């Protein structure tokens, strides 16, 4: 047997074994439910990943809700794009970064008002995917009570998917989630003095 034929046969054998493993896993995955996903970590891409899921859901004719905590601006590329789409409702609930507001009582009240909006969306059976962008910060700073948030998430419609983004997601939230992804910074342009770029960072 020549080397190329042998390599081809070994490759085919490996792929056959891999297919058997994947097929068995697909058979075992026989449940369907609304997922709770957490995208956390210090790396770039948490919100971007969530909005990618929003695009995917819209492509399937699903209805999407977005609630943005912390962010107070309404000039981001993602909002400009998604507001042109049907089947999406978008709420900017923040007033800007905490180092800009510098008012603890005001930040707490803003977060509280924002969660009241989210509670309505968590009761809306027509929303298939709900993105809670940067929700981890109000939780980390203690502006919102984690047990109340977990209870509201638990009581949402059975097939409603929720994606939560932000750094330092609380352990108890990660434990409650079905899927947790941690983004890690290897290298970031901002660290070398490059400002946030239109279409890439906002």
N, C-alpha and C positions, 0 to 999 in steps of 0.2 A: 504494500500500500504506500502510495507516495505521500509526502508530508502534508500537502494541501488537502488531500482527501481525508486523511486522519484528523486534521484540524477541523474540517467541516463536520465530520461525524461526531467528534467530541462536543462541538458547539451545539449540534442538533440534540444530542443526548442531554446536555445541560438545560437547554430550553424546554425540553419535554418534561424534565423533572420540575423546573420552575413553573411550567404551566399547570402541572398537577397540584402544586402547592397553592397557586393562585386560585385555581378552580375550587379547591376544597375550602379556601377562605371565603369565597363568594357564596358557596352553599351555606356555610355557617352564619353568614351575615344576612339573616332572614327577618330582621326587625326593621320597622320604619317609625320614626318619631321626629319631632322638632328638636333640632340640635342646639346646644349652647356651646359656642366657640369663643375662646379667649385668645387674642393676639397681643402678646406682651413682649417685654424685653427692651433693651436700650437701642436696638438697631432700627434703621430706617425701614419703612414698608408696612407698618401695621395698618394704618388707615388705607393705604393704597391697596393692600390685600383685601380688606373689607369691601372697598368700592369695586374691586374686581368681581367679588361675589355678587354685589348688587347688579353689575352689568350682566353677569351670567343668569341671575334670577329673572331679570327683565327679559332677557332673551328667551326664556321659557314661558313668558306670559305671566309671571308671578308678580304680586304687588309688594313693593318695598317701602319701608319706612326708615328714615335716618334721623337720629337725634344727636347733635353735636354738643358735647359739654366742653367747657374751657374756651374753645375757639369762639370769637365774637365777630370775625370777619365774614363777609358774604361775597368775596371776590375770588374765591378759589376756583381753579379749573374744574374740579370735580362737581362743585355745586352748579357752575355755569352750564356744564354738560347735562347733568342729571335732571335739572329743572326743566329741560326741554323735552324730557321723556314723559310718556304717560305711565300710569301705574306706580308713581313714586310720590311720597310726601316727605318733605325735608324741613327740619326744624334746627335753627341755630340757636342754642340755648345758653351759650356762655357770653361773657363780656370781655374776654381776652385773657392773656396769661396772668397768673397770680402776681408776678413781679410788676405787672402794669397796674392792676387794680389796687393792690396793697391795702385791701379793706376786708378783714376776715368776716365780719358780720354780713357784709354785702355779698361776698363770695358764697357763704353758706346759704343765704336766702336765694341767690341766683340758682344754685344747685338744687335746692328744695323745689323751687318753682319748675325747674326743668324736669325733675323726676315726676311731678304731677302730670306733665305732658306725656312722659313715657308710660306712666300707669294707664293712661287712656289707650295708648297704642298697644300695650300688652294685653288689653282686653278686646282688641279689635280682631275678630276672626278673619277679616279680609286681608290683613297684613301677613304675608307669607314669610318675609325676611325683615328683621328689624336690626339695624346697625346702631349701636350705642357707642359712638366715637368718643374716646378719651374719658370714658366713665371711670376708669381706675383712679384718676386723680381726685375726684370728690370723695371716693372711698378711702384713698390713702390719707387724705388730709382730715378725714373725719367729718366732712360736711354732710354726708349721707350715712345712714345706719345700714351696715352690711346685712344684718338679719332681715330687715324690711325689704331690701333689694332682692335677696335670695328668695324670700317668700313670694314676692311679686313675680319673679322669674319662674318659680316652681308652678305658679297658678296660671300661667299664660296658656293660650290654646295649644292643644296637644301637638299640632303639626307646625307651629310657628317656630322658625329658626331665629336665633338671636346671636349676633356677633358683637363682642365687647373688645374695644381696643384700648391701649394705653400701657405705659410703663408700670412696673411694680404691682402687678395684679395681686391682690391678697390671696394667700394660700387657700383660704376657705372657698373663694370664688373658683380657683383653679380645680379644687377638689370636686366642686359641684358641676364643672363643665364636662362636656363629652369630648371635646378636642381642645388642646392647649398647644399653641405654637409660640416659641420664644425667639424673637429676632435678636441677633447679636451683631454689634458693630465690629467689623474687622478694620474698616477704614471709612472715613467720612470726609467729604470735601470741605465742610464747614470748619473742621479742625485745622485746615490749612489756610483759613482766611477767605474762602470762597463763599460769597453770599448765596442765600436761597435762590434757586433758579425757577423761573416761570415754566410751568409744564412738567417740572420734575419734583419740586418740593411743595408747590401749592397750585 
